[in-house]
């Protein structure tokens, strides 16, 4: 059975139906700073309204990260005629800006409270590799 872990980013009433609350991640875990009020695990994906109301961010698993990578690549082709090549130039010219943009773009792909990846630096490296694979 699939489970969906959500990091609670601020105090709020969480939607009913959670399976259990996991403790806050350890301080050395990249999610520690985000999951300030623990991790709530559900048997279903919450609606955008539920994630907003509960200040809950879905923690993407490997399949969710793959879906997010596809969103980024599709968006590159929608925005720029040269597609991924343009994003790779952005990443090379302004790497810090590019990493911040990757984190902020999740809100465009997912309505409600945007999901998070366990390690944004690792996700960004995977994104760059995926963008390179799209080049002719």
C-alpha positions as protocol buffer text, in pm:
chain_id: "A"
residue {
  index: 1
  type: UNK
  ca { x: 0 y: 0 z: 0 }
}
residue {
  index: 2
  type: UNK
  ca { x: 135 y: 341 z: -97 }
}
residue {
  index: 3
  type: UNK
  ca { x: 197 y: 597 z: 172 }
}
residue {
  index: 4
  type: UNK
  ca { x: 240 y: 969 z: 137 }
}
residue {
  index: 5
  type: UNK
  ca { x: 461 y: 1149 z: 391 }
}
residue {
  index: 6
  type: UNK
  ca { x: 403 y: 1520 z: 444 }
}
residue {
  index: 7
  type: UNK
  ca { x: 637 y: 1759 z: 623 }
}
residue {
  index: 8
  type: UNK
  ca { x: 446 y: 2005 z: 841 }
}
residue {
  index: 9
  type: UNK
  ca { x: 611 y: 2343 z: 794 }
}
residue {
  index: 10
  type: UNK
  ca { x: 409 y: 2553 z: 1042 }
}
residue {
  index: 11
  type: UNK
  ca { x: 163 y: 2488 z: 1322 }
}
residue {
  index: 12
  type: UNK
  ca { x: -187 y: 2410 z: 1195 }
}
residue {
  index: 13
  type: UNK
  ca { x: -460 y: 2152 z: 1231 }
}
residue {
  index: 14
  type: UNK
  ca { x: -378 y: 1859 z: 1006 }
}
residue {
  index: 15
  type: UNK
  ca { x: -646 y: 1694 z: 792 }
}
residue {
  index: 16
  type: UNK
  ca { x: -812 y: 1388 z: 939 }
}
residue {
  index: 17
  type: UNK
  ca { x: -725 y: 1042 z: 820 }
}
residue {
  index: 18
  type: UNK
  ca { x: -350 y: 1029 z: 874 }
}
residue {
  index: 19
  type: UNK
  ca { x: -201 y: 689 z: 952 }
}
residue {
  index: 20
  type: UNK
  ca { x: 60 y: 813 z: 1197 }
}
residue {
  index: 21
  type: UNK
  ca { x: 287 y: 1103 z: 1284 }
}
residue {
  index: 22
  type: UNK
  ca { x: 656 y: 1036 z: 1243 }
}
residue {
  index: 23
  type: UNK
  ca { x: 903 y: 1232 z: 1455 }
}
residue {
  index: 24
  type: UNK
  ca { x: 1082 y: 1534 z: 1318 }
}
residue {
  index: 25
  type: UNK
  ca { x: 1383 y: 1428 z: 1108 }
}
residue {
  index: 26
  type: UNK
  ca { x: 1726 y: 1434 z: 1274 }
}
residue {
  index: 27
  type: UNK
  ca { x: 1921 y: 1762 z: 1259 }
}
residue {
  index: 28
  type: UNK
  ca { x: 2160 y: 1619 z: 998 }
}
residue {
  index: 29
  type: UNK
  ca { x: 1866 y: 1534 z: 766 }
}
residue {
  index: 30
  type: UNK
  ca { x: 1802 y: 1807 z: 503 }
}
residue {
  index: 31
  type: UNK
  ca { x: 1429 y: 1792 z: 591 }
}
residue {
  index: 32
  type: UNK
  ca { x: 1489 y: 1884 z: 956 }
}
residue {
  index: 33
  type: UNK
  ca { x: 1457 y: 2258 z: 891 }
}
residue {
  index: 34
  type: UNK
  ca { x: 1138 y: 2211 z: 690 }
}
residue {
  index: 35
  type: UNK
  ca { x: 947 y: 1952 z: 894 }
}
residue {
  index: 36
  type: UNK
  ca { x: 937 y: 2174 z: 1200 }
}
residue {
  index: 37
  type: UNK
  ca { x: 624 y: 2006 z: 1332 }
}
residue {
  index: 38
  type: UNK
  ca { x: 698 y: 1650 z: 1226 }
}
residue {
  index: 39
  type: UNK
  ca { x: 600 y: 1430 z: 938 }
}
residue {
  index: 40
  type: UNK
  ca { x: 243 y: 1311 z: 890 }
}
residue {
  index: 41
  type: UNK
  ca { x: 185 y: 997 z: 685 }
}
residue {
  index: 42
  type: UNK
  ca { x: -135 y: 940 z: 486 }
}
residue {
  index: 43
  type: UNK
  ca { x: -264 y: 650 z: 275 }
}
residue {
  index: 44
  type: UNK
  ca { x: -374 y: 895 z: 4 }
}
residue {
  index: 45
  type: UNK
  ca { x: -254 y: 1212 z: -162 }
}
residue {
  index: 46
  type: UNK
  ca { x: -405 y: 1517 z: -1 }
}
residue {
  index: 47
  type: UNK
  ca { x: -591 y: 1781 z: -198 }
}
residue {
  index: 48
  type: UNK
  ca { x: -432 y: 2121 z: -258 }
}
residue {
  index: 49
  type: UNK
  ca { x: -676 y: 2272 z: -9 }
}
residue {
  index: 50
  type: UNK
  ca { x: -574 y: 2020 z: 258 }
}
residue {
  index: 51
  type: UNK
  ca { x: -202 y: 2079 z: 206 }
}
residue {
  index: 52
  type: UNK
  ca { x: -249 y: 2456 z: 225 }
}
residue {
  index: 53
  type: UNK
  ca { x: -468 y: 2441 z: 537 }
}
residue {
  index: 54
  type: UNK
  ca { x: -237 y: 2202 z: 721 }
}
residue {
  index: 55
  type: UNK
  ca { x: 90 y: 2362 z: 604 }
}
residue {
  index: 56
  type: UNK
  ca { x: 187 y: 2022 z: 468 }
}
residue {
  index: 57
  type: UNK
  ca { x: 444 y: 1960 z: 193 }
}
residue {
  index: 58
  type: UNK
  ca { x: 448 y: 1620 z: 25 }
}
residue {
  index: 59
  type: UNK
  ca { x: 792 y: 1462 z: 52 }
}
residue {
  index: 60
  type: UNK
  ca { x: 849 y: 1325 z: -296 }
}
residue {
  index: 61
  type: UNK
  ca { x: 968 y: 968 z: -332 }
}
residue {
  index: 62
  type: UNK
  ca { x: 1178 y: 846 z: -627 }
}
residue {
  index: 63
  type: UNK
  ca { x: 874 y: 822 z: -858 }
}
residue {
  index: 64
  type: UNK
  ca { x: 760 y: 1170 z: -754 }
}
residue {
  index: 65
  type: UNK
  ca { x: 1105 y: 1309 z: -823 }
}
residue {
  index: 66
  type: UNK
  ca { x: 1098 y: 1152 z: -1171 }
}
residue {
  index: 67
  type: UNK
  ca { x: 761 y: 1316 z: -1233 }
}
residue {
  index: 68
  type: UNK
  ca { x: 903 y: 1651 z: -1119 }
}
residue {
  index: 69
  type: UNK
  ca { x: 1205 y: 1611 z: -1351 }
}
residue {
  index: 70
  type: UNK
  ca { x: 965 y: 1555 z: -1639 }
}
residue {
  index: 71
  type: UNK
  ca { x: 774 y: 1872 z: -1543 }
}
residue {
  index: 72
  type: UNK
  ca { x: 1096 y: 2075 z: -1551 }
}
residue {
  index: 73
  type: UNK
  ca { x: 1200 y: 1938 z: -1890 }
}
residue {
  index: 74
  type: UNK
  ca { x: 854 y: 1986 z: -2040 }
}
residue {
  index: 75
  type: UNK
  ca { x: 847 y: 2342 z: -1904 }
}
residue {
  index: 76
  type: UNK
  ca { x: 1189 y: 2416 z: -2057 }
}
residue {
  index: 77
  type: UNK
  ca { x: 1055 y: 2320 z: -2401 }
}
residue {
  index: 78
  type: UNK
  ca { x: 741 y: 2533 z: -2345 }
}
residue {
  index: 79
  type: UNK
  ca { x: 933 y: 2843 z: -2241 }
}
residue {
  index: 80
  type: UNK
  ca { x: 1234 y: 2841 z: -2472 }
}
residue {
  index: 81
  type: UNK
  ca { x: 1279 y: 2740 z: -2836 }
}
residue {
  index: 82
  type: UNK
  ca { x: 1615 y: 2585 z: -2746 }
}
residue {
  index: 83
  type: UNK
  ca { x: 1458 y: 2405 z: -2446 }
}
residue {
  index: 84
  type: UNK
  ca { x: 1697 y: 2243 z: -2198 }
}
residue {
  index: 85
  type: UNK
  ca { x: 2003 y: 2409 z: -2353 }
}
residue {
  index: 86
  type: UNK
  ca { x: 1878 y: 2744 z: -2220 }
}
residue {
  index: 87
  type: UNK
  ca { x: 1835 y: 2607 z: -1866 }
}
residue {
  index: 88
  type: UNK
  ca { x: 2181 y: 2452 z: -1879 }
}
residue {
  index: 89
  type: UNK
  ca { x: 2325 y: 2792 z: -1974 }
}
residue {
  index: 90
  type: UNK
  ca { x: 2139 y: 2950 z: -1678 }
}
residue {
  index: 91
  type: UNK
  ca { x: 2283 y: 2682 z: -1450 }
}
residue {
  index: 92
  type: UNK
  ca { x: 2637 y: 2742 z: -1577 }
}
residue {
  index: 93
  type: UNK
  ca { x: 2616 y: 3123 z: -1567 }
}
residue {
  index: 94
  type: UNK
  ca { x: 2441 y: 3160 z: -1230 }
}
residue {
  index: 95
  type: UNK
  ca { x: 2446 y: 2831 z: -1035 }
}
residue {
  index: 96
  type: UNK
  ca { x: 2318 y: 2977 z: -707 }
}
residue {
  index: 97
  type: UNK
  ca { x: 2028 y: 3151 z: -878 }
}
residue {
  index: 98
  type: UNK
  ca { x: 1949 y: 2831 z: -1070 }
}
residue {
  index: 99
  type: UNK
  ca { x: 1933 y: 2621 z: -749 }
}
residue {
  index: 100
  type: UNK
  ca { x: 1698 y: 2874 z: -588 }
}
residue {
  index: 101
  type: UNK
  ca { x: 1479 y: 2871 z: -898 }
}
residue {
  index: 102
  type: UNK
  ca { x: 1456 y: 2493 z: -896 }
}
residue {
  index: 103
  type: UNK
  ca { x: 1329 y: 2501 z: -538 }
}
residue {
  index: 104
  type: UNK
  ca { x: 1079 y: 2778 z: -606 }
}
residue {
  index: 105
  type: UNK
  ca { x: 940 y: 2625 z: -925 }
}
residue {
  index: 106
  type: UNK
  ca { x: 772 y: 2336 z: -744 }
}
residue {
  index: 107
  type: UNK
  ca { x: 486 y: 2573 z: -665 }
}
residue {
  index: 108
  type: UNK
  ca { x: 415 y: 2613 z: -1036 }
}
residue {
  index: 109
  type: UNK
  ca { x: 377 y: 2241 z: -1097 }
}
residue {
  index: 110
  type: UNK
  ca { x: 179 y: 2145 z: -789 }
}
residue {
  index: 111
  type: UNK
  ca { x: -120 y: 2344 z: -666 }
}
residue {
  index: 112
  type: UNK
  ca { x: -155 y: 2392 z: -292 }
}
residue {
  index: 113
  type: UNK
  ca { x: 151 y: 2369 z: -71 }
}
residue {
  index: 114
  type: UNK
  ca { x: 436 y: 2262 z: -305 }
}
residue {
  index: 115
  type: UNK
  ca { x: 609 y: 1929 z: -238 }
}
residue {
  index: 116
  type: UNK
  ca { x: 969 y: 1894 z: -136 }
}
residue {
  index: 117
  type: UNK
  ca { x: 1257 y: 1665 z: -220 }
}
residue {
  index: 118
  type: UNK
  ca { x: 1472 y: 1515 z: 53 }
}
residue {
  index: 119
  type: UNK
  ca { x: 1785 y: 1682 z: -83 }
}
residue {
  index: 120
  type: UNK
  ca { x: 1750 y: 1975 z: -324 }
}
residue {
  index: 121
  type: UNK
  ca { x: 2119 y: 1966 z: -422 }
}
residue {
  index: 122
  type: UNK
  ca { x: 2091 y: 1602 z: -530 }
}
residue {
  index: 123
  type: UNK
  ca { x: 1765 y: 1672 z: -714 }
}
residue {
  index: 124
  type: UNK
  ca { x: 1925 y: 1968 z: -894 }
}
residue {
  index: 125
  type: UNK
  ca { x: 2217 y: 1747 z: -1004 }
}
residue {
  index: 126
  type: UNK
  ca { x: 1968 y: 1490 z: -1138 }
}
residue {
  index: 127
  type: UNK
  ca { x: 1782 y: 1768 z: -1318 }
}
residue {
  index: 128
  type: UNK
  ca { x: 2101 y: 1889 z: -1485 }
}
residue {
  index: 129
  type: UNK
  ca { x: 2180 y: 1534 z: -1596 }
}
residue {
  index: 130
  type: UNK
  ca { x: 1826 y: 1491 z: -1733 }
}
residue {
  index: 131
  type: UNK
  ca { x: 1850 y: 1823 z: -1917 }
}
residue {
  index: 132
  type: UNK
  ca { x: 2180 y: 1714 z: -2075 }
}
residue {
  index: 133
  type: UNK
  ca { x: 2014 y: 1393 z: -2196 }
}
residue {
  index: 134
  type: UNK
  ca { x: 1755 y: 1606 z: -2381 }
}
residue {
  index: 135
  type: UNK
  ca { x: 2020 y: 1783 z: -2588 }
}
residue {
  index: 136
  type: UNK
  ca { x: 2046 y: 1679 z: -2954 }
}
